[in-house]
Amino acid sequence: MVVGLLIHTVVWLTQEAGTVDWKQELLKFLMPIWLTVGALPYLYVFALACRYEILFNMYKAAGRPPARARIGTVLALRGNLDEIRQRWIATCQMGWYRNQGATTGQISWTGWATP
């Protein structure tokens, strides 16, 4: 099936090569590539917002951090998606959202139970 389609395409191109608008065909070929490259900045911003949301929800589970701490976190991570993921993993491993204060309601903004 594929071989027959390939043979038909080659025969058609050799017979009708003069009638093909090669510039238009090139533009049709490049359009999906251009659209993919053009969408990458939007995908990055969306992924960045999602990662920060996950991280700040983890912090929020331990008590709402002050605005300065949230701004400091954003500035320290500099928009690096992998560093945000690493911070989220470290937060999960430290158990900030599963500490003793979570059951008593005595949680500081860092997530550690207050005495």
CORJOZI-V814250 format. One line per field, one symbol per residue. psi: psi as a letter, one per 40 degrees, with the letter a starting at -180 (. if undefined). burial: I if it has 9 or more other C-alpha atoms within 8 Angstrom, else O. A space follows every 50 residues. Layout:
psi=???
burial=???
This chain:
psi=dddddddddddddddfddehgddddddddeddddddddeddddddddddd dddddddddddeihiiddddddddddefehdddddddddddddefdefid dddeeghideeihi.
burial=OOOOOOOOOOOIOOOOOOOOOOOOOOOOOOOOOOOOOOOOOOOOOOIIOO IIOIIIOIIIIIIOIOOOOIOOOIOOIOOOIOOIIOIIOOIIOOOIIOIO IIOOOIIIIIIIIOO
